[in-house]
Amino acid sequence: MVSVGIVGGSGYMGGEALRVLLRHPQADIAWVTSRSPGPVEQVHSNLYDTGLHFVRLEDVKTPDFVLLALPTGASMEIAVRFLQAGARVIDLGAAFRLHDRHTWERVYGQPHAAWSLVHEAVYGIPELHEERMRTARLIANPGCFSSAAILGFAPLLKAGLVDGQRLVVDGLSGTAGAGAEFSRAIHHPEIGSNVVLYNVVGHRHTYEMEQELTGVAHREVRVHFTPCYVPIVRGIVDICRCFVNIRLTHLET
C-alpha cells in the first residue's frame, strides 16, 4: 500500500481523483485538502459515507504520493514543497507539461516559478513513457484532449503512414471539462441544444499534442485543433483526421 494525499480536492478534478483512489486496491488516502474544511460529501455527493474530511494544507504530513488538483500557478510552489519533503508528485494540471519555456509562458500568460523541475517531469502517458514513469519523482498528467489525440495519432506517425504536417483534431467536451467555476460558455442558455467553439486558435492542448507527437515521429509535427463544448456533462471525444503518405499507383481488382 502507498499513502496518497490530494491537494485541492473540492473541484471536479480532485473529486474524480478521489473516486478513482477509493477503488484502488493499493492506495490509501492519507488526506485531501480544501480551503473550506468539512465532510467531503458536502461538495461531492457521490462520495457519501466515505468518512473523508477536507483538511487545511498547512496541517498535513508528507505521504508517499501527492496529487495536485490546483490552478497552474499554485501547483509549482506546492510541488517544490512536497518534492523536497521526499514525496512523489503527480500534477493533474498544466504546470510541467510543456518543455519549451517561451511557449509555456506565452500560452499560460505567467512566468514559470519552478522551471528546473520541468526537465525531470515525465509526461504521463504510459503508452509512450512507461519506464520513465515508474521511477519519476514528478509526473505531468496530460491534458484531456491531448491524451486522446496523441494515442490516436502515435501509431500512424511511428509507422510513417501519415503526413505529420496535416493532422486535424476536432475535440468535443462535456461541460465538466470547464471546471467548477462559472463561465459563459457552459451557462445553460449558451450551451443548451448548442455546440460552443472556444480557443480555436492556439488552444493550450495543441502544444502538448505537437510536442509529444513530434517525439514519436522524430520530426516536426503540426496539429490543427478545434475544441468545443457540447451539451452533456461528462465525456470527451476527439475526432482525428489525417492524410496518408502512401500514394496508390494502381488499384488491384
Summary of the structure (lengths in Angstrom):
residues: 253
radius of gyration: 19.8
end to end distance: 59.8
largest distance: 72.9
contacts: 748
relative contact order: 0.12
helix: 38%
strand: 22%
